[in-house]
Amino acid sequence: LASGYHYYLKKYLNSSISWTGDNLAQAQSATTLPRVPHSVVKNRFTKWNWYFNTCTASYSTVWWDWEQWEHHIDWMAVRGINMPYMSVGQEYIWTRTFLEFGVELKDFDPFYSGPAFLAWQRMGNFRGWAGPLTLNWMVDHYKLGKKIFDRMREFGMKPVLPAFAGHVPQKFEIMYPEVTQSDSPLTHYFDRKYCCVRFLEPINPLFREIGTKFVNTLIEMFGPNDHLYLGDLYNEIYPSRNDLGYLHDVTTSMIKSLTDADPDAVWVSQAWLFHHERDFWQPAQLQAYLNAADDDRMILLDMFNEVNNQWSRTESFYGKPYIWCELLNFGGAQMMYGGMKAVMYEPYEASKKSSMAGIGITPEGLLTNEIMFDMMLNQAWMEGPEPIELWVNNYIHSRYGRENENLQKAYKIFSKTVYGIHKKRMPKAKLTRRPNLAKWASNYDHCELIDAWELFLEPADEFKNIATYRFDLVDVTRQVLSDMFENWHGEMTDGYELTDRCKIEETRVKMLEMLRDLDDLLSTNEYFLFGRWIQDAEQWAHNDEELA
C-alpha cells in the first residue's frame, strides 16, 4: 500500500520522499488530486526487500531519535522494504541475558564499546573502545528499538532481530574455564585492552544455551516477531578449524540455538565472510557449513553483488535462498559513485539461474548516492530492466518536481562517469586518506564532471527552494572540488619526484585554499554538518557526566 502511494506521488504529483529532504510541494499544494486514468497493477519481482548493513548503526543512525527514525521508516515503507534489520536496543537484551549466566554489571564496562562503535563490538572485532556504555543508554535505546520494531510491523514489514554469535564478556574466561573459548584476533592495531573479544566455540552446549536464552529474552521484551534472526559468527575473522565436520556442527549448533527458543526460526547471515576470507572458504568448507542447514532455515545476504557476488562461485549457495544486495558504500564515504548497468540488469539475470529470493541494499553509510539505492530498490516492482536514461529522467522529475533539460543533460554525464563505473569498489577520496604520495588513475574524466556540474548549476534560481536540489547541488560541487584536490595532489607528487619546490608550493597553496572553500560549501547544508552529529549525540545525555 505504501509503495503504491509512492508510485502515485512520483508518477502523478512529481513528488518524492528522500533521505535528504522531501520534495512534496506539489502534493501538499494540490487543491485536487489527479485521477489515475486506469488501474495499475505492480507485482513484487521477489519475495524479500532487504535493508541495512550491520555497520550502518555506527556510521549513520547511532544518535537518531524517534522523529528521525519515524521519517526513515516512512522512507522504507514507500520503497517496498519488507525485511529490515532492527538492531536498536540489543545491548539491554544482552545485559539481561548475561546477568543470568553470572556476569555482574561492572563486567560490562570493558565489554561494551561506546555507542558510535557498537557495530564492531557486536561482531567481535574489538571491545570497550570509547566506552563504557551507560545503563541509561541501554534502557533508552531498548525503548526506542521497541517503537521502531512495532512501527515496522505496523507497515507489514518483517524486521530481522539480532542473534547470539558467540561473543561474551571477558569474565567468561574465569567463570567457565572448562568451556572451549578463544580470543578474536588483533583488529586494526588495537592493543589487548580493546581487542581479543572472548568467543565461545559454537559447538559448545553453553553457546546454544546462551543463544536460546537471548532469543527468549528478545521475544519477552519485543513481543511476537517474524522468526528472522541475523547472526554473523565470523565477521572478518577466521574459524578456528577448517575440518568439514566441525563446520557442519557449527551451523547445526547455531540453528539449534535459535529453534530451541523459536521453532520457526530462520537464520539470516551476511555472506561477507565468503568474500573477505575467501582463501578459507573453499568449496568443501562452504558446502559443509551451508549444507548443514535445511534450505528453509537459512537466508544468505550476498552483500556486494554490484562488484563481486558470491552466489555464482558457490552454486547459488548450494541451493540456499539468498538476497541480491547492493553495498556500494564503505565507511560512510562521501563520493558520487556507482555502477548503474550492474544494478539495472544483473538482478534479473541472477533470478533466472539461481536461488535468489530477494533484492536489497546493504550500505555501511547513508545519505549518499541515493539515486543508486533508489534504482536498486525500484527493481522490486519492475517487470524487467528499463533503459537507464529513461529511468534516470523519471527520477529527476520526481526528485525535483519538474523536468529540466539542463538537469537531464547533467545526469546523462553522471550516468557515464561517476555512475558508469563497472565492477570496481568505491575508492576513498584523496583528501580523506592518510597523507601519502601515491597516485592512481581516476575511473572517469574529471573534466566531464565539471561540465555536468555547470549544467546542474544552471537552473539554480528555479530550483533553489527545493531541498533535494539544494542537497544535490552541494554534493555535486563537493565531488568536483574533491576531484580537483586529487589532481593537484598528483601535481604535488610530480613536483616532489622532480624536486621542484616551486611546483610543490604552488599546489600546496591551491590545495589549502580549496579545503577552505570545501568547508564553506559544506556548511551551507545541514546534512553535511559535523555539528548535527554532535547535537544528536548530546540529546541522549541524562546528566553532565554523560554529556562529557
N, C-alpha and C positions, 0 to 999 in steps of 0.2 A: 504493500500500500504506500509506504513512504517513498519507495523507488518510483512508483507511478506518479506520485506528487512531484518528485524532482523532474521526471520526464516532462510533465506538463509545464513546470517552471521554465525549463530550458527551451522547450520547443515552441511554446505559445506566449511566454512572457519575457523571453530573453533574459532570464534571471538565473542565479545560482547561489548555492551555499558553499563557502570556501573555508579553508584553513586560515586564510589571512585576510579576512574581511568578506562580508556577503555583498552580492550585487542583487538587491531586492527592490530597488527604487521603482521599477515599472510595476512589479507585482503589488507593492504597497500603495501605489498611487492610482491604480486602475479603478475606475468607477464601476465598470462592468467587466467581468472576466470573459475572455474569448471562449467561444464554444468549440469543442472538438468536432470536426465535421463527420467523423466516422469512428467506429470503435477501433481501439488499438490494443493488440494483444502482444505482450512480451513475455516469453518464457525463459526461465533460467537456463543458461548454457550448461552449467554444472551445479551440483548439489550445494557445494560449500563456497563461501567467500570469506577467506581468512584475512585477519588484520592484526598487526603488531609483531614486533620483534622483542625478545626478552630484554634487549638493551634500550628500547625506546623509553622505558620508565625512567632511566637515568639521564639520557640525553635530552629528553623533551618534556615529559609530563610530571616529573617528580614533585614539583611545587604547585601543581594545579589545584584549584579549589572546585567546589561543586559547580559554580557558574561556568567555569571553563570546561569542565567535563560534560555538563549538560549540553552545551553547544556542540561539543565534539561528538557526542553520541548521536545528536541530530544529524551531523555530517555523515556519520557512519550509516545511519538508517537510510538516508536518501540515496546512498550509493550501494545499497543492497548487501552490506556486510552482515553476515549472519553467524559468523564464527570468530568473535574477537577473543583475544587473550585478556583475562581480567586478573591482574596480579596485585592490585592495590590492597593493602591491609594484611598481607600474608604474614608479616612478622609477628603480629598479635596471635595468629593461629600457631605459628612455630613456638612462640613462647609458652602458650598454654600446653602445647604438646610436650615439649622438652621438660617442663616442670614435672610432668607425671613420670619422667624417667630419671628423676633425681637431680636435675640441673637446678641451681639456685639463680635468683635474679642477677646477682653480681657476676655470674659466669657468662652472661650475655655481653658484658661490656667489651671484652676482647674479641667477641664473635661478630656481632652486627657492625657493618660499616655505617658511615654517615649516610643520610638519605640519598644524596646525589650519586653514591657509589654502590647502592644496594644491588643493582643488576648483576655485578660481577661477584659480589659476595654470595648472592643466591646461587650462582653457578659454580661456586667453589674455586674461583680464581684468586681471591685474597679475602682477608677478614680484618675487621676492626679499623680499616682505614677511614680517617675523618670521623670516627665515632667518638663516644658511644651513642647509641640510639636511645632516645628517652622513651619512657613508658607513655608519656603524653602523645608523642608522635605515633606510637603503635596503636593506641586506642583511637585517636582521631582518624587515622587512616583506615582502621577497620570499619569505623562508622561511614567514612567516605566510600570505601570499597563496597559496603553493603548497598548504598544508594546507587552506585554505578551498576552493580550486579543486577539489582531489581529493575532499574530503568532499561538496561539491555534486554532483559527478559520481557518487559512490557512491550518492546518493539518486536518481539518474536525472535530475537537473536538467541543463540545457544552459546553463552560465554564459557570459555575454557578456563578452568581453575588450575592452580599450580599443584604439583605432586612432590612427594619426598624423593630427592635424588641422591641421598646418601651423605650430605654434608652436615656435620654436627659440631657443637662447641668442643673446644679442646678438652674440657673436663671429662669427656667420654673416655679418654685415654686412661684416666685414673679410675673412673667408676666401673669400666668394663674391660679390664686388662685381658680377659680371656677371649674377647671378640676380635676377629681379624680386622684391623684398621690400618690406614696408611695416611700419609700426608700428601696433599696435592703438591705438584712440583712448584718450584720457584716461578713466579709470574712477573714479568716486566720489571725485574730487578728490585722487587720488594724484599726487605730483609725478613728474617724469620718471625719477627713480631707481627707482621702483617700477611705473610704468605702461608703456605703449607696448611691449608684447612684440613681438619680431620675428615676422613672419608671412610664410611662403613662399607665393607665389601658387600655388594648386593646379594650374594649368595648366603649371607648370614641370616639366621632366623630373626635377629634383632632388627635388621633392615626392614623386613616385612612387618614386624610388629610396630615399628615407628611409623612406617608408611601408612599402615592401616589406621593407626590412631590419628594420624594427621588428617586423613580423608574423613574419618568420623567426626573430627572436630570441625572441619570445613562444613560438613553437612549440618552439624548442630548450629554453627554460627551464621551461615549464609542461607540455610534453608534448602528446599529442593533445588536440584540442579539438573543439568542435561548430560551428566555422566561422562564428560570430557575433561581429561586431566593432562597437563603438559609437564613433563619432567625430562631434563637432559642430564644424563649420568656423566657424560664425558665431553663437556664443552671445552674444546681446545686442550683436552687432557687425554693422554693415552690410557687405555685399560691396563691393569696390572699384568694381565696374561693374554696371550693370543691363541691358546688352545681352544678348539671348537666346542668341546663340552662345557667349558667354563662360560663362554659367550652365550651359549644356549641357555644355561642356567641363570645367567644374569637377567636375560629377558623374561624368563619364566618367573623369577622372583619379583621383578618389577611389576609385572602384570598382576601377580597374586597380591602384592601389597595394596593394589587398587581394588581388585574384585572381592577381597575379603571384607572390605567395607561397603562397596557398591557393586553388587553382582553384575550390573550392566556397564561397568566402567570400560572406557576406551582410552588407551594410552596414546597421546599425541606427542610426537617427538620431532624436534628440529633435526634435519638431516645435515646440518652444518659439519658435524663431526666427520662425515664421509668425505667432505671436501677438504677440511683443514688438516685432518690426519689421514690423508689419502693413502700414504705409504703403509699404514697399519691395516686399513680396511680393504684387504684383498678379497676376491670373490668368495673364497672359502669362509673367511671371517664374517663377511657380510651375510652370507646365507645362514650361517649358524645363529647369528644374532637376530636376524629378521624372521627366519622361518620358525623360530620357537614360539612366535605369536600367531594365533589364528588371524585370518585376514580381517575379520570383523572386530578385532581387539586392538588394532593399531592403525594410526594415520600418520604419515610422514609429511613434513613440510620441506619440500625441495626449494630452498630459500633463495637461490642465486641463479635462477634459470636464464635470465637475460644475458648472462655471461658464461656460466659453467654449470650445467644441470648435472644431476646425479642419476636421474631415472634411466637415462639411456645407457649408462655403464653398469647398471645393476639389474638389467632385465625388468625394468619398471618395478624396482624394489621387490623383485621376486613375487609380484602379484599383490603386494600391499597397496591399498589406496593411498594416493599422495596428492598434495596440493601444489600446483604450479605457481610459484611465487616470484615476484619481482622485489629484489632487495635494494639495489641502486645506491642507497645512501649508507656510508660508513661514518661513524663518529659524529653525526650531525653536521657533516661538512657542507658549507655553503658554496656550491658550484652548480651552474647550469650544466646539466649533463644527462645523457640518456641515449638509449637505442630504440627508436620508435618501431623499426621494422621487426625486431625480435618480439616486442610486446604486442604488436598488432597481429602478427602471423603465427608465431610459434606455439601459442597455447592450442590453437585449432589443430595444428599438425600433430601435437603430442596427444590430444584427446582421441585421435583416430587409431593410435597404435600403442596405447599404454593404459595403465590402471588409474589414470588421472581422475580425481574425484572432485576437484575444485580449483579455483584460482585465488590468488591473494597477493597482498603486499606485505613486505617484512622490512621496512626501512628502520635503520637504527635511530635516525633523527627525522623529525617532522619539519613542516613549514618551509620546504624547499622542493623545487621541481614538481609542483602539484600536477602539472599537465601530464607528466609521465605516469603518476599513480592514478589519475583520473582515467587515462587511456586503459590502464590495466584493469581497473575495476569495471569499466564500461563493457569489457569483454563478456561479463556475465549475462548481459542482456542482448548481445548481438548474435545474429544468425550466421555470421561469417565475417571475415575481415573486410573493412571498408578501405577505400583509397585514403591514404594518410592525409593528403591535402584537404579532402572533403571533411574528414573528421576534425581536423585542426580548425578549419574555418567555422564549423559549427561550435566548437569550443570557444573560439574568440567571441562569437555572437552572444553566447550565454554568459561568458565571464565578464564582458564589458558592457553588455546591454544593447549593442548595436553593431552593425557592420562598419568596417572602415578599411579602405583599400591599403593604406599605409601599414596598418597592423597586419593585414593578410600578407603583404609583401615581407614584413619583418619576420613573421612566423614561418614563412616559406624558407627564409635563410636559416632560422633556428633549426628547422627540421632537417636540414642537410649539414649543419655544423654541430652545434652543441647537442642536439637531439638526434643526430645522424651517426652516432658512434656505435660501432658494431663489435660486440663481444670483447669489450675492454672494461676493466674495473675503473671506477672513478678515481682519478689521482687526487692528491692533496694539493691545494693551491700553494704556490711557492712562498707566498707571504705568510702562510700559517705553519710552515715546516721549520724544523730546527735549522739554523743558518748553515749553509753548505755552498759549495761551488759547483755542484753537479748541474748539468744541463740535459734537457731531454726535449724531443720534438713534440710539438702540440698535436692534438688529434684533429685540429681544424685550423683554417686560415683566420687568424685574429682580425685581419683587415675586413673580412666579410662580416664578422660580428659587429664591427664598428658601423658598417653600412646598415645593418639591421637595427642597431641602437638609434641611429639618426632617423630611420623610418618610424621607429617606435615612439620617439620623442615628438615627432611632427604633430600629432593630434592632441598634445598635452592640454591645450586650452579647452578643448571639447570634453576631455575625459578626466580632468583634474579632480572632479568631485566623486569619482568612482574609486572606492577603497581598493578594489582588486587591481585597477590600473596603476594606482599610486605605488602599491607594493611592487608590482612587476617592473615598473619603471626604475625604482631604486635597485631592484635585483639585477636587471639588465645592465644598468650603469656600473654596479658593483663588479659584475663579471668583466666588463670592458676594462675597468681600472686594474683588476686583478691580472688580466692578460698583459696589460701594459707593464705592470710590475715584473712579470715573468720575462718579458722581452728585455727590459732594462737590466734585469739580473743576468741575463745571458751576455749583454754587452759588458757588464762589470767583470764577469768571469773572463771574457776575452781580454779586457784590459789587464787583469791580473796575470794571465798567461803570457801577455806580451810585455809585462812590467811597464805598462803605460799609465802612469799616475794621473795624468790629465783626464784620461778616459774614466778611470775609477772615480775620480772626484766629480766629474760631470754627471755620471749616472747616480752616484750617491745622493747628490742634491735633488735630482729628479725623483728618485725613489722616496726620499723622505717627504718631499712636497706632496707626492701622490698619496702617501699614507695619511697625511693631514686632511687632504681632500676626501679620502675614503671615510675617515672618521666623521667629517662634517656631513657627508652624504647619508651615512647610516643613522645618524642622529635624527633624521627627518621622518623616520618611520618606526612606530612602536615595536614592531616585530623584530627589529634588529638591535634593540636596546639592551645592554647588559643590566641596566637599572631595573628593567622589568623582571628579570630573573631574580635579582636581589629582593625586590619588593615582594614578589610572590613567595620567596623563601621566608621572609620575615613575618609574614602573616600567620605562620604556624607556631610561632614562639608563644609560650604561655607566661614567660617571665623574663627578666633581664638576663638571667644565666643562660637560658636557651637562646635568647637573641644574640648573645655574644658568640 
